[in-house]
Amino acid sequence: MGGRTPSVARTVWDVSERLYRDAYPNIPSGKLGHDALLKIRKTLEPYCDLQGQHPLRGRFLVASEDSCLWLCHYARKLDAFIQVPGQDAVFRKLGSEQSFLGAWSEFDFATRMMALGNPCEFIPLKSDKTPDLTIKLAGDEITAEITSINRPEEETRYFMATSSIIPRVFQQGCVGGGILGKVPNNAELANIESKLSRSVAEAKVGKTAVRVVIPGLLNYLLAPQEYSSDIPPMWQGHLAMWTRTPALIQDKLARTIRKKVEEQLENASLGILVVYDYLSATQAIYDLFKSPTGTELVIGTYPNIVCVVLIHPIIYPSSLYPPTPNVFRRENSGDTTYLEYPLPDREAEQVIVWNNPFDIKPNVLATLVSQISGFPESVHKFLVS
């Protein structure tokens, strides 16, 4: 008489729980991290199996002070997210490697709205043209579509790579950055992780920068944090990846706006399009803001669209972004606003907001831009409250 054989998913959760239980006496925030992991497991395990190369898997298999703080913050975000009506469908998508990143963006934007005090609700899916979210903003109800500028499979692989490579380097006391020459498969990711582990040890012993090269796949420079000046600033915390999408970012953005507005937001009284970009380099995003791309002219042909928001998350940006909530950069150019700011967990963001040139609901736009400007402080209060 035998019991049910433990699944791979349950084994991953069990390994993670045991890892944090054993490690937390030696980590300042270890007990908090362990307790947060238990809460996260209770919420996510029914949806998220973590098997194979699920993008979140690596987050739960490294125990450190930074990972404990990330778990505490993620648990707080989940507490807020479960209050959003309609969130169950997003949780189901989070469990799949294929649909994870789209759901992660929806999760991120909904919790962002909650942190800013804007009630929101996911719209029940009726067809593939159903928009994602309704938001109460400045007294109006806004329909929001949340999407990506890049191919889903490329962004998912990139997210998996950055979630595996960058935390692995940083949590072992190093900083680094570099280039992926292709979208890595599972075997190539395992090879990268193995070589990085050996190179981190070499860099710490030699107290110097070490270059990790896998011809055609990876060129990555890392160094102990106290020698981070040996890493060019443009590469600290950044992992660029070649993709099969040759189009210029402004062309991809224009196509995304047309497709998503005409398919998802055509019948909305007031709409906002939120576009995530996980692949572009930080300089490319800033250049997109500074260059006359005509993006606002595309938006202006849709009289119900208040604005388009581009969000570029930056993962583990190291010394380039001090972990304080009030350090940010804001620039304006015509109908466009550019913001750049640090976030908790050694993350940062670049955000561009393109206003409809016909000033559709200027009070809504002004409220949104003001809230985004104050987001670093708002999210800090939200996560530590």
DACORSUL-V268081 format. One line per field, one symbol per residue. phi: phi as a letter, one per 40 degrees, with the letter a starting at -180 (. if undefined). psi: psi as a letter, one per 20 degrees, with the letter a starting at -180 (. if undefined). burial: I if it has 9 or more other ideal C-beta (glycine too) atoms within 8 Angstrom, else O. A space follows every 50 residues. Layout:
BEGIN
phi = ???
psi = ???
burial = ???
END
This chain:
BEGIN
phi = .bcccdcdccccccccccdccccccbbdbcccccccdcccdcccdcbbcg cgbddcdccbbbbaccccccccccccccdcccccdgcdccdccccbdcbd ccccccccccccccccgbdaaccdcbacbcccabbcbfgbcbcbbbabcb cdcccccccccccccccdcccbgbbaaibccaccccccccccdcccdccc ccccccfacbbbbbdgbabbbbaddcbcccbddcbcgbbcbcbcccccdc cccccccccccccbbdcccbbbbbbcbcbccccccccccccccgdccccc cbccccabbbbbcbcfcfccbccbcbcabbbbagcbbbbaacbcgfbaab bbbcccccfcfdcccccccccccccdcccccccbc
psi = oqrppprgghggggggghghhhhhhjpgkggggghhggggghghhhhoij rclphighhjjporgghghggghhhghhgghiiopjihhgghhhiphhjg hghhgggghghghghikoqrppppohrjjprgqqpopkiqppppppaqir pghghghgggghhggghgggijjrqarbppiroqaghhghgggghgghhg gghhgilrqppopopigpoppqqqhikhiipphiiojpoqpqrjoiqqhh ghggggggghghghjhjpgpqppopqoihqqhhhgghhghqnijghhghi iniiogrppppnqppmjcihnqlqijorppqqocjpppqpqqrrklrrqp ppooqpijlomhhggggghgghhjgghghghghi.
burial = OOOOOOOOIIIIIIIIIOIIOOIIOOIOIIOIIIOIIIIIIOIIIOOIII IOOIIIIIIIIIIOIIIIIIIIIIIIIIIIIOOIOIIOIIIIIIIOIOII IIIIIIIIIIIIIIIIOIOIIIIOOOOOOIIIIIIIIIOIOIIIIIIIII OIOIIIIIIIIIIIIIIIIIIOOIIIIIIIOIIIOOOIIOIIIOIIIOII OIIIOOOOIIOIOIOOIIIIIIIIIOIIOOIOOOIIIIIOIOIOOOOOII OIIIIIIIOIIOIIIOOIOIIIIIIIIIIIOIOIIIOIIOOOOOIIOIII OIOIIIIIIIIIIIIIIIOOIOOOOOIIOIOOOOOIIIIIIIIIOIIIII IIIIIIIOOIIOOIIIIIIOIIIOIIIIIIOIIOO
END
